[in-house]
Amino acid sequence: MGLFIYVSLFSIIAYTFGLAVSLWKGKQKMSAVAVLFLTLCIVILPFFSIL
């Protein structure tokens, strides 16, 4: 079950990072920054919910 969680988290991170890169290339820099911030929140927030 732990492996499934890590693979799912990595796939979500990879997908949102790819979206941010495609937005950056499309000259939508503010949207790309917002998506990168969302990606960081996805990574960091689960650790705060455990505490």
N, CA, C and O of each residue as an XYZ file, in Angstrom:
204
protein
N       0.825     -1.195      0.000
C       0.000      0.000      0.000
C       0.866      1.255      0.000
O       0.531      2.247     -0.648
N       1.979      1.209      0.728
C       2.880      2.357      0.760
C       3.462      2.663     -0.608
O       3.597      3.825     -0.991
N       3.806      1.613     -1.341
C       4.359      1.805     -2.678
C       3.335      2.471     -3.595
O       3.679      3.345     -4.391
N       2.087      2.054     -3.477
C       1.020      2.649     -4.283
C       0.881      4.144     -3.992
O       0.687      4.941     -4.911
N       0.980      4.519     -2.733
C       0.860      5.922     -2.351
C       2.003      6.731     -2.942
O       1.781      7.817     -3.478
N       3.230      6.212     -2.851
C       4.377      6.936     -3.384
C       4.330      7.049     -4.901
O       4.681      8.091     -5.454
N       3.904      5.999     -5.574
C       3.794      6.047     -7.034
C       2.712      7.039     -7.444
O       2.895      7.796     -8.397
N       1.592      7.041     -6.735
C       0.517      7.993     -7.037
C       0.979      9.429     -6.814
O       0.717     10.303     -7.640
N       1.661      9.673     -5.705
C       2.159     11.016     -5.416
C       3.156     11.464     -6.470
O       3.111     12.611     -6.917
N       4.057     10.574     -6.875
C       5.040     10.926     -7.902
C       4.362     11.215     -9.236
O       4.767     12.140     -9.940
N       3.340     10.442     -9.597
C       2.665     10.679    -10.874
C       1.910     12.003    -10.858
O       1.872     12.701    -11.872
N       1.309     12.360     -9.725
C       0.619     13.653     -9.623
C       1.623     14.791     -9.742
O       1.370     15.782    -10.427
N       2.765     14.645     -9.071
C       3.802     15.679     -9.131
C       4.337     15.825    -10.553
O       4.513     16.942    -11.041
N       4.595     14.708    -11.212
C       5.122     14.758    -12.579
C       4.122     15.404    -13.533
O       4.503     16.185    -14.405
N       2.844     15.078    -13.365
C       1.820     15.638    -14.240
C       1.690     17.148    -14.046
O       1.635     17.895    -15.023
N       1.640     17.598    -12.798
C       1.484     19.032    -12.557
C       2.742     19.802    -12.948
O       2.655     20.939    -13.413
N       3.908     19.192    -12.761
C       5.138     19.849    -13.197
C       5.171     19.968    -14.717
O       5.597     20.992    -15.251
N       4.725     18.927    -15.413
C       4.642     18.995    -16.877
C       3.666     20.056    -17.348
O       3.910     20.733    -18.346
N       2.564     20.199    -16.632
C       1.611     21.254    -16.954
C       2.244     22.626    -16.761
O       2.045     23.522    -17.582
N       3.004     22.798    -15.683
C       3.668     24.080    -15.438
C       4.675     24.390    -16.540
O       4.774     25.536    -16.981
N       5.412     23.400    -16.983
C       6.393     23.621    -18.059
C       5.692     24.008    -19.361
O       6.147     24.906    -20.071
N       4.594     23.336    -19.671
C       3.881     23.672    -20.906
C       3.254     25.063    -20.816
O       3.197     25.776    -21.819
N       2.786     25.456    -19.644
C       2.276     26.818    -19.481
C       3.392     27.846    -19.621
O       3.191     28.905    -20.215
N       4.560     27.538    -19.080
C       5.700     28.452    -19.168
C       6.108     28.651    -20.620
O       6.409     29.769    -21.036
N       6.119     27.562    -21.394
C       6.471     27.667    -22.810
C       5.415     28.428    -23.598
O       5.714     29.043    -24.621
N       4.172     28.381    -23.112
C       3.084     29.095    -23.778
C       2.970     30.536    -23.350
O       1.943     31.170    -23.590
N       4.002     31.070    -22.721
C       4.076     32.480    -22.298
C       3.023     32.830    -21.244
O       2.569     33.973    -21.173
N       2.637     31.854    -20.432
C       1.708     32.107    -19.330
C       2.466     31.892    -18.023
O       2.250     30.914    -17.307
N       3.343     32.820    -17.741
C       4.279     32.662    -16.631
C       3.583     32.674    -15.262
O       3.948     31.893    -14.383
N       2.603     33.537    -15.073
C       1.914     33.595    -13.782
C       1.154     32.301    -13.509
O       1.125     31.825    -12.374
N       0.549     31.738    -14.529
C      -0.155     30.470    -14.364
C       0.820     29.345    -14.040
O       0.518     28.470    -13.228
N       1.976     29.368    -14.669
C       2.987     28.349    -14.401
C       3.482     28.434    -12.968
O       3.688     27.406    -12.322
N       3.676     29.645    -12.463
C       4.110     29.827    -11.075
C       3.024     29.325    -10.125
O       3.331     28.696     -9.113
N       1.764     29.597    -10.441
C       0.660     29.131     -9.602
C       0.595     27.604     -9.573
O       0.351     27.015     -8.520
N       0.806     26.974    -10.699
C       0.780     25.508    -10.749
C       1.966     24.928     -9.991
O       1.820     23.910     -9.314
N       3.133     25.549    -10.087
C       4.285     25.090     -9.313
C       4.034     25.238     -7.812
O       4.429     24.374     -7.029
N       3.384     26.324     -7.412
C       3.021     26.499     -6.010
C       2.039     25.416     -5.570
O       2.141     24.895     -4.460
N       1.095     25.080     -6.435
C       0.152     23.997     -6.155
C       0.887     22.673     -5.990
O       0.551     21.881     -5.109
N       1.885     22.428     -6.830
C       2.678     21.205     -6.721
C       3.414     21.151     -5.389
O       3.456     20.101     -4.748
N       3.986     22.255     -4.971
C       4.667     22.291     -3.675
C       3.692     22.038     -2.530
O       4.029     21.360     -1.560
N       2.496     22.579     -2.643
C       1.486     22.333     -1.608
C       1.089     20.864     -1.557
O       0.880     20.315     -0.475
N       0.983     20.227     -2.710
C       0.652     18.801     -2.756
C       1.729     17.988     -2.050
O       1.422     16.999     -1.385
N       2.981     18.393     -2.188
C       4.084     17.646     -1.590
C       4.188     17.926     -0.091
O       4.425     17.004      0.690
N       4.018     19.167      0.318
C       4.304     19.556      1.699
C       3.120     19.324      2.642
O       3.329     18.893      3.775
N       1.902     19.592      2.216
C       0.754     19.544      3.111
C       0.488     18.183      3.764
O       0.063     18.164      4.919
N       0.708     17.062      3.107
C       0.481     15.792      3.811
C       1.354     15.617      5.052
O       0.946     14.942      5.996
N       2.533     16.204      5.067
C       3.392     16.080      6.235
C       2.840     16.866      7.428
O       3.045     16.471      8.575
N       2.141     17.975      7.166
C       1.538     18.736      8.245
C       0.287     18.059      8.794
O      -0.047     18.216      9.968
N      -0.398     17.311      7.944
C      -1.600     16.627      8.429
C      -1.251     15.445      9.320
O      -2.075     15.028     10.133
N      -0.058     14.900      9.187
C       0.373     13.785     10.031
C       0.710     14.297     11.424
O       0.440     13.623     12.418
N       1.303     15.497     11.499
C       1.689     16.057     12.786
C       0.465     16.417     13.521
O       0.543     16.913     14.644
